[in-house]
Amino acid sequence: MPLIRAVLFDLDGVVRHFDPENVASIESVHELEPGLIQAIAFAPHHLEEVTTGRISRRDWVERIGVELGNAAAAEEWGSQSFHVDKQALDLADELRANGIRTAILTNGTDTIQAEAAAMNLDAHFEAVFNSAEIGWTKPDARAFQHVLDAMQLAPNEVLFTDDSASKLAGAERLGMPTHLFDGVAGLRSALRAANVFVDEEVSG
């Protein structure tokens, strides 16, 4: 079995989480059809442009407001609160303490670096790789190759975890071990199976 030297984390849905009830509440208050904001925001033509850096996050939110016919709802959606998963950060810290490098690869926007600084992610990950800066989005293998080149690691030395099965495909094409994230406990189990030392999760 190859020696895993680094673990590459997705950001949203793994390290950072948004409450879907917030979106439902915004739509209810503004009398919008349930699911409409997300449908517009994540329509391929919008998402591709913002996550490859061709438009700014500011432009993205404004376009969503135009299509909704409700700029206020779009602004509220664009400024939602989130929480950082402490268990995921603790796991990253354990990995680093045991000589395993950690990094993040996200399909993000031009504000990711500022958001990462606000979350103090550099205390837990050596780098946050952002598609808006790279120019390629997951699952494009070129996004993963960018990370491998930057970290000077071979594909079989980096385990990638994401909560979306479709995003794993590009990593797998390059020969990277992958794990479909469904919680920190499952990731710990996958890491142990890959002979990566991680402490047992402490309960209590």
C-alpha positions as CSV (number, residue, x, y, z in Angstrom):
1,M,0.0,0.0,0.0
2,P,1.4,3.4,-0.9
3,L,2.6,5.7,1.8
4,I,0.2,8.6,2.3
5,R,2.1,11.8,2.9
6,A,-0.7,14.3,2.7
7,V,-4.5,14.5,3.1
8,L,-6.4,17.0,0.8
9,F,-9.7,18.2,2.2
10,D,-12.7,19.7,0.4
11,L,-13.9,22.9,2.2
12,D,-17.7,23.2,2.1
13,G,-19.4,20.1,3.5
14,V,-16.2,18.9,5.1
15,V,-14.5,21.7,7.0
16,R,-17.1,24.4,6.7
17,H,-20.9,23.9,6.9
18,F,-23.9,26.1,6.1
19,D,-27.3,25.6,7.6
20,P,-29.8,24.8,4.8
21,E,-32.6,26.1,7.0
22,N,-31.2,29.5,6.5
23,V,-31.9,29.4,2.8
24,A,-35.4,28.1,3.4
25,S,-36.0,30.9,5.8
26,I,-34.8,33.6,3.3
27,E,-37.1,32.2,0.6
28,S,-40.0,32.1,3.0
29,V,-39.5,35.7,4.2
30,H,-39.3,36.9,0.6
31,E,-42.1,34.7,-0.6
32,L,-39.9,32.9,-3.1
33,E,-40.4,29.3,-4.4
34,P,-38.5,26.8,-2.2
35,G,-35.2,25.9,-3.8
36,L,-35.2,28.8,-6.3
37,I,-32.2,30.7,-4.9
38,Q,-30.0,27.6,-5.0
39,A,-31.2,26.7,-8.5
40,I,-30.2,30.1,-9.8
41,A,-27.0,30.4,-7.8
42,F,-25.7,27.0,-8.8
43,A,-26.9,26.9,-12.4
44,P,-23.9,25.7,-14.4
45,H,-23.4,29.0,-16.3
46,H,-23.1,31.0,-13.1
47,L,-21.1,28.5,-11.1
48,E,-18.5,27.9,-13.8
49,E,-17.8,31.6,-14.2
50,V,-17.5,32.4,-10.5
51,T,-15.5,29.3,-9.5
52,T,-13.0,29.8,-12.3
53,G,-12.5,33.4,-11.4
54,R,-14.0,34.9,-14.6
55,I,-16.5,36.9,-12.4
56,S,-16.2,38.0,-8.8
57,R,-18.4,36.8,-6.0
58,R,-19.9,40.3,-5.9
59,D,-20.9,40.0,-9.5
60,W,-22.3,36.5,-8.8
61,V,-24.6,37.7,-6.0
62,E,-25.8,40.6,-8.1
63,R,-26.6,38.4,-11.0
64,I,-28.6,36.1,-8.7
65,G,-30.5,39.1,-7.5
66,V,-31.4,40.1,-11.0
67,E,-32.6,36.7,-11.9
68,L,-34.6,36.4,-8.7
69,G,-36.0,39.8,-9.2
70,N,-35.1,40.3,-5.5
71,A,-31.7,41.9,-4.7
72,A,-32.3,41.8,-1.0
73,A,-32.9,38.1,-0.9
74,A,-29.7,37.5,-2.9
75,E,-27.7,39.7,-0.5
76,E,-29.1,37.8,2.5
77,W,-28.2,34.5,0.8
78,G,-24.7,35.8,0.0
79,S,-24.0,36.8,3.6
80,Q,-25.2,33.6,5.4
81,S,-23.4,32.5,8.5
82,F,-21.5,29.2,8.7
83,H,-19.7,27.1,11.2
84,V,-16.3,25.4,11.0
85,D,-16.2,21.8,12.0
86,K,-14.0,21.5,15.1
87,Q,-13.6,17.8,14.7
88,A,-12.3,18.2,11.2
89,L,-9.8,20.8,12.4
90,D,-8.8,18.5,15.3
91,L,-8.2,15.7,12.8
92,A,-6.1,18.0,10.6
93,D,-4.0,18.9,13.6
94,E,-3.5,15.3,14.6
95,L,-2.4,14.5,11.1
96,R,0.1,17.3,11.1
97,A,1.4,16.3,14.5
98,N,2.2,12.9,13.0
99,G,4.0,14.2,10.0
100,I,1.1,14.1,7.5
101,R,0.7,17.3,5.5
102,T,-2.8,18.8,5.1
103,A,-4.3,21.1,2.5
104,I,-7.7,22.2,1.2
105,L,-8.9,22.2,-2.4
106,T,-12.2,24.1,-3.0
107,N,-14.3,25.1,-5.9
108,G,-14.4,28.7,-4.6
109,T,-14.7,32.3,-5.4
110,D,-12.4,35.3,-5.3
111,T,-13.2,35.8,-1.6
112,I,-11.9,32.4,-0.4
113,Q,-8.6,33.6,0.8
114,A,-10.1,36.3,3.0
115,E,-12.7,33.7,4.3
116,A,-9.9,31.3,5.0
117,A,-8.0,33.9,7.0
118,A,-11.1,34.7,9.0
119,M,-11.4,31.0,9.9
120,N,-7.7,30.8,10.7
121,L,-7.3,27.8,8.4
122,D,-3.6,28.4,8.0
123,A,-3.2,27.2,11.6
124,H,-4.5,23.8,10.4
125,F,-3.7,23.5,6.7
126,E,-0.5,24.4,4.9
127,A,-2.4,25.7,1.9
128,V,-5.9,26.5,0.6
129,F,-6.1,25.8,-3.1
130,N,-8.9,27.7,-4.7
131,S,-10.4,27.0,-8.2
132,A,-11.0,30.7,-8.8
133,E,-7.2,31.2,-8.6
134,I,-6.2,27.9,-10.3
135,G,-8.7,28.3,-13.2
136,W,-9.8,24.7,-13.1
137,T,-12.6,23.2,-10.9
138,K,-13.0,19.8,-9.4
139,P,-13.4,17.2,-10.8
140,D,-11.1,18.4,-13.6
141,A,-7.9,16.5,-13.1
142,R,-6.0,19.7,-13.9
143,A,-7.1,21.1,-10.6
144,F,-5.7,18.1,-8.7
145,Q,-2.5,18.2,-10.7
146,H,-2.0,21.8,-9.8
147,V,-2.1,20.8,-6.1
148,L,0.2,17.9,-6.6
149,D,2.7,20.1,-8.5
150,A,2.5,22.8,-5.8
151,M,3.0,20.3,-3.0
152,Q,5.6,18.3,-5.0
153,L,3.9,15.0,-4.2
154,A,3.0,12.0,-6.4
155,P,-0.7,11.2,-6.8
156,N,-0.6,8.0,-4.7
157,E,0.9,10.0,-1.8
158,V,-2.2,12.2,-1.4
159,L,-5.6,11.1,-0.1
160,F,-8.4,13.4,-1.2
161,T,-11.8,13.6,0.6
162,D,-14.9,15.3,-0.6
163,D,-18.6,15.0,0.4
164,S,-19.6,14.9,-3.3
165,A,-18.9,11.6,-5.1
166,S,-18.7,13.4,-8.5
167,K,-15.8,15.5,-7.3
168,L,-13.6,12.5,-6.6
169,A,-13.4,11.4,-10.2
170,G,-10.6,13.7,-11.3
171,A,-8.5,12.7,-8.3
172,E,-9.1,9.0,-9.1
173,R,-8.1,9.5,-12.7
174,L,-4.7,10.6,-11.5
175,G,-4.3,7.7,-9.2
176,M,-5.0,9.5,-5.9
177,P,-6.7,7.5,-3.1
178,T,-10.1,9.0,-2.3
179,H,-12.7,8.9,0.4
180,L,-16.4,10.0,0.1
181,F,-16.8,12.2,3.2
182,D,-19.8,11.4,5.4
183,G,-18.4,12.6,8.7
184,V,-15.1,12.8,10.6
185,A,-15.5,9.3,12.1
186,G,-15.7,7.8,8.6
187,L,-12.7,9.7,7.4
188,R,-10.7,8.5,10.5
189,S,-11.6,4.9,9.6
190,A,-10.5,5.4,6.0
191,L,-7.2,6.9,7.2
192,R,-6.6,4.0,9.5
193,A,-7.3,1.6,6.7
194,A,-4.7,3.4,4.6
195,N,-2.2,3.0,7.4
196,V,-2.3,6.7,8.3
197,F,-1.9,7.1,12.0
198,V,-4.8,9.0,13.6
199,D,-5.8,8.8,17.2
200,E,-9.2,7.3,18.1
201,E,-11.8,9.9,18.3
202,V,-12.4,10.9,21.9
203,S,-16.0,10.8,23.1
204,G,-17.4,12.5,26.1
